[in-house]
Amino acid sequence: MSAQPSQQSPDPLPDPSQGTPDPLVAGTEAAKSLHGLSTELTARVPQLLEAMRSVGTGLELHSTLDRICETAAELAGARYAAIGVVDTEGRGLSDFVTHGISPEVSRKIGHRPDGKRGLLGALIAHSDTVRLADLTKDPRSAGFPAHHPPMKTFLGVPIRVQGEIFGNLYLAEKNGGVEFNDYDVHMVRVLATEAGIAIGNARLYEAATQRERWIDGSVAVTTALLSGGDADDALSVVAEQARRLADSAAGIVLLPAEEGGMEIVAVSAENPATSLGVVLPGESPVVDHLLRGEPVFTDDASADPRMISRLTSQYGPCMMLPLHSGGRVLGALVTPRARGKRPFTEAERTLATQFASQAALALMMAEAQRDRERLAVFEDRDRIARDLHDLVIQRLFATGMMLEGAQRRSIVPEVRDGVGKAVDELDVTIQEIRTAIFALQQGPAEAPSGLRTRVLREINMAAVPLGFKPAHRFLGPVDTVVGELVGKNLIAALREALSNAFRHADASRIEVVLDCTVTLPDGRPGVRLEVADDGVGIPESGRRSGLRNLRRRAESLGGTSSYGPGIGEAGGGTTLVWEAPLQ
């Protein structure tokens, strides 16, 4: 049968191809054209009016499309109905809503039509009303996929929203196996006009609701970033909000990596651990675009040649948005959907871009806020250090002088000894305070408790039971070149060595040397700890558990531990040498 409506049809109703009329005008024109028509058509006018009322109910877009399908099927007496939503480029379908096909059958059919071939594709290319007695015999038909129910009679009517093609309304299999008649065509055309108006209203409502959701998400992100909490937690909020708002399979935040490229630092997904910490190489075309502040959009990340990361193989539509503000690219936000999901609309891309800009601004503000807080902390630390140096130490020193004077005047030996010990305790306390002042005065780039500070703390703590303070010397930048793991074991070795000297050596002098400029026997740069005393030395027999502990710590790091003559007369005492690689 011809693809065009029959020429013997009643006086035609307003053709929606001429634009979308006002609802009142559409209803008036429909009533005029139906005046004086056949009894059959007149009897169906209440049904048409009820259908138009039903279509105009509600504002949610997808439920509106469902309602249009159901109403059109009832109005035309069709078993099946569908609406194919044309994509923004006008070359295929971005959505396909059906009525009459059960969910089980729909799952068996699998993917929905893309509208790029067959009869549906022809209707997109030429948006005319099409009526067929047997669609399987039409030369434009491409056949049905497996498990698709059989269909013969067919009616397709375009739906226009504000004068532009939104999609097509399809009806198939009229009840009784007969063809769709001229009255069906006219009724469905009127319904399609009303459907265009309802869809336009639903689109406006959806756009407003969607914009409100994205604004609320931006507020949540800004609040999280400026709350002063952990920076990683704040980035996680950005990823979570982006995933929720974009209705995507994941929300991913990337920051520029030190070695180049971009590192994934926050992930909101079903299994975030698989991608967290992954670095996308700098030679990736996508990374290059993002670092230049350019967004990247793709409808299928798994097939896009610009994607060179293995992580994209599981994703389809994807938005990659730079987080840039004030001329700086702070990072990037990625929101991928699963393969086979609908592409992002132009409105979603615009809203996501605005969200990324707001998140970048919030990141800049949070960074400035943290800088101000750090500055306040360092200023406070400088004030405390000055107070300790100018007030506390001076008072302790004056108290020590007073006690020394009292010690000289005392004639009771026990009093002199007790005062002497008190003076020694004050000296140790003054050294502890000076160590604290040194730590407080360290710059922002330095660790608040570096290896030098921890070594001094161990020496000062050992001075109390020893009765004297061991001498110490540092060679090289110990705070910057010695790794954290090596540093922890070195402090434990120093503590063990000083403890052995106190308990077993009976020493009167101890020297501690920490040298991070040495070269180990295998050629690697290393750190050497030497603790030498003038005590009794290590006896030939006796327990050596402490020495074994020292050796075991060094060997676990690839180093060594040994001992030799001390610093007493004729080599009396013991020198412990503990070495390990720097990292």
Secondary structure as GFF3:
##gff-version 3
##sequence-region A 1 583
A	DSSP	three_ten_helix	16	18	.	.	.	ID=ss1
A	DSSP	alpha_helix	23	34	.	.	.	ID=ss2
A	DSSP	alpha_helix	39	55	.	.	.	ID=ss3
A	DSSP	alpha_helix	61	76	.	.	.	ID=ss4
A	DSSP	beta_strand	78	86	.	.	.	ID=ss5
A	DSSP	beta_strand	93	99	.	.	.	ID=ss6
A	DSSP	alpha_helix	103	109	.	.	.	ID=ss7
A	DSSP	alpha_helix	118	125	.	.	.	ID=ss8
A	DSSP	beta_strand	130	132	.	.	.	ID=ss9
A	DSSP	three_ten_helix	135	137	.	.	.	ID=ss10
A	DSSP	beta_strand	154	161	.	.	.	ID=ss11
A	DSSP	beta_strand	164	174	.	.	.	ID=ss12
A	DSSP	three_ten_helix	175	177	.	.	.	ID=ss13
A	DSSP	alpha_helix	182	226	.	.	.	ID=ss14
A	DSSP	alpha_helix	231	246	.	.	.	ID=ss15
A	DSSP	beta_strand	251	256	.	.	.	ID=ss16
A	DSSP	beta_strand	262	268	.	.	.	ID=ss17
A	DSSP	three_ten_helix	272	274	.	.	.	ID=ss18
A	DSSP	beta_strand	279	280	.	.	.	ID=ss19
A	DSSP	alpha_helix	285	291	.	.	.	ID=ss20
A	DSSP	beta_strand	296	298	.	.	.	ID=ss21
A	DSSP	three_ten_helix	310	314	.	.	.	ID=ss22
A	DSSP	beta_strand	315	325	.	.	.	ID=ss23
A	DSSP	beta_strand	328	338	.	.	.	ID=ss24
A	DSSP	alpha_helix	346	387	.	.	.	ID=ss25
A	DSSP	pi_helix	388	392	.	.	.	ID=ss26
A	DSSP	alpha_helix	393	409	.	.	.	ID=ss27
A	DSSP	alpha_helix	413	440	.	.	.	ID=ss28
A	DSSP	alpha_helix	451	466	.	.	.	ID=ss29
A	DSSP	beta_strand	471	475	.	.	.	ID=ss30
A	DSSP	alpha_helix	478	481	.	.	.	ID=ss31
A	DSSP	alpha_helix	484	500	.	.	.	ID=ss32
A	DSSP	pi_helix	501	505	.	.	.	ID=ss33
A	DSSP	beta_strand	510	519	.	.	.	ID=ss34
A	DSSP	beta_strand	525	533	.	.	.	ID=ss35
A	DSSP	alpha_helix	545	556	.	.	.	ID=ss36
A	DSSP	beta_strand	560	565	.	.	.	ID=ss37
A	DSSP	three_ten_helix	569	571	.	.	.	ID=ss38
A	DSSP	beta_strand	574	581	.	.	.	ID=ss39
###
